[in-house]
């Protein structure tokens, strides 16, 4: 369930960034007479807070669910693969984002940049919904941690 909440917050943060686009797309932010700037902090702060919440929830939910789902004998490998995917994402996504940002002009290239990452978060949400549905219809491992804890203790002791 927390993965779904994180996916929704991930999309919401980009919607809020898009909504506050005029604030951080001002051509001359040093101009104190600009009427947009005094209102900017009130419009950008919610997107920053939602961004922080989304990032915290996805990391907490993802890493704890790995320990519930994966066989304890291969738990180290599972965390290694998860870290590997994160590192590949940290390598590839800035390159893709830079290519998008440098080849578009709307909002100095940031409009389609934000749309791209909103779509990535949409995929995250769809994947989280699929995991939730699959778990509810099959093992219910993520929704009954006590049952899984007993299995984990049995496997570790034997």
Protein Blocks (a to p, Z undefined) as FASTA:
>chain_A
ZZmmmmmmmmmmmmmmmmmmmmmmcfblmlmklmklmmmmmmmmmmmmmmmmmmmmmmmm
mmmmmmmmpcfklmmmmmmmmmmmmmmmmmmmmmmmmmmmmmccghghpmmmmmmmmmmm
mmmmmmmmmmmmmmmmmnommmmmmlmmmmmmmmmmZZ
